């Protein structure tokens, strides 16, 4: 599979962010760890909550990592009929799934964190990664990317209100 350098760069940014963010959710080996306060200098401010996770206990889905900006799923085999394990939109921007085939070493910072909080994960030398990325809408006049905004409540057409209601109360028959 041919890989664009910009996609590899975006993947490395996502891996670094997931490996070092203050709040992250990691899932592997049938367990999920929600970690918060990781950047606090005080260990009493760092928390982790564990629960079971059936998505990563069987099949070829090995790791899921999600923080406020990035979402990443690592598969041991080439996934068929892939369904994203996360929503494809957030509060402000539309997202799409990007599928990449990369060497396991690209994920090293993230693998260290998974091993620290959950345990070691056996991965082949080449893994298949699905990453949630913002949908590019174009570029502004300075050449900066403009991301496509998600539909908001204000974009939904207004619904006609029936005349049978007056001040929120139904009229007497």
N, C-alpha and C positions, 0 to 999 in steps of 0.2 A: 504494500500500500504506500502510495506516494504521500508525503507529508509536507505541508507548507511550513516554512520557517516561522511565520507569524503565529500559526496554530501551536507549534512547539513552544514558542516563547510565552504564549498565553497559558499553556498548560503548566509550564514551570512557575509562572506567577501564581497560578491557582494552588499548586503544590506548596509553595513557600507560604502563602497566606494561610492555608489550612493547617500547616505544620506549626505556625507561630501565632495564630490569632488568639485573642483573649477567650473567646467562646466558640466551641466547635463540637459537633456531634460526629463520632466515629462509630462505625459498625463493622464487625468482622467476627469470624468464628462463632456465629450464633449469638453474639452479645453486642449491645449498644452502650456506648459511654457518652454521656452529655457532660462536657467539661466546661467550667466557667471560672473566671478569675485567674487564668493561667499566667498572666503577665504581672500579677500582684507580687510584690516582694515578700508579702506575708503568707506563709503556708496556711494559716487559719482562714484566709480569704479565698483560697482555691477549693473548689468543690467538684465532685464527680458523682454522677448518678448512673447506676448500671441497671439494665433490664435485658431480657432475652429478646432475640431477633431471629425470626425464622428465615428471613430473606437471605442472610449470609451464611446460614448453616448448611444448606444443600445447594446443589446446582453449581453454575460457574461464576456466580456473583461473589467476589472475594471481599471487597472493601467498599464501603460507602463513607464519604466524608463531606460534611456540609457546614458552612458557616454563613454569616449574613450576606456575603458577596458571591461565594463560589459553591458549586456542588459537583462532586466527582464520584463516579462509580468505576471500579476496577474489576474486570472479568478475566478469568483464566483461559477461557476459550472464546473464539469469535462468537459473539451473541447473535442469535437469530430472532427475528420478530421482537426487537428490543423495545421495551417500554421503560421510560424514564422512572427511576425510583423517587422522584421528587416532582413537585408541580412545575410546569413550564412557564409560569409567570410569577412575578412577585408584586409588591404593591405599586411599583412605579414603572418597570420596564418589561417588555416582552422578552422571553428567552427561547432558545432553541437548543437542541442537543447536538453536540459535535462528537463524532466517533473517531478515535485515533488508535493506531497500533504503534506502541513505543517499547523501547527496552525498559526492563524493570528498574534500572538504575536511575531513570528520570524521576521516579517516585521516592527515592531514598529518604528525603526529609520527612515525608508523610509516613513512610513505613516505620521509621524510628518512633514516631509518636504512637502509631497503632500498636507497636510492640510494647511500648512503655505502659500504655493504659489498658490494653486488652490482651496482648500476647502475640507471639510470632505468627505470621501468615505465610504459608508456602505458596510461592508464585513461580511460574515459569520464567525463563529469561526474557521472553517477549509477552507483553500483556496488552489487553484491549481496554481502552479507557473511554468512558462516555462522560462528557463534560457539559455542564449547563453554561451557555454563553448568552450574553445580551445580543439582540438582533440589531444589526447595523442598519440605520436608516439613511445614512449619507455622511457628508462632511460639511462643516461650517466654512465660512470664508477664510478662516485661519488654518484650515486643514485638520482640525480636530474632529474626532468621530462624534456623530450624533446618534444616540441609541433610540430605537423605536419605543415610544411610550405605550404602556399597557392601557387598554380601555378602562376608563374610570367611571364612576357613577354619573359624573356630569356629562359623559359622552353618550349615555343611554337616553333615547328619546323619552320625553315626558308622556305620561299616561293621562288620557282624558278622564277627568273626574266626573262621575255621574251627578246629575242635578237632584237625585233622590236624597242627597246628604246635605244637611244644612248645619254649619258649625260643628261638624264631626258627628252629629246625631242624625239617625234616619228620620225622615218626615213621618208624621202619623198618617195612618191609612184612612 
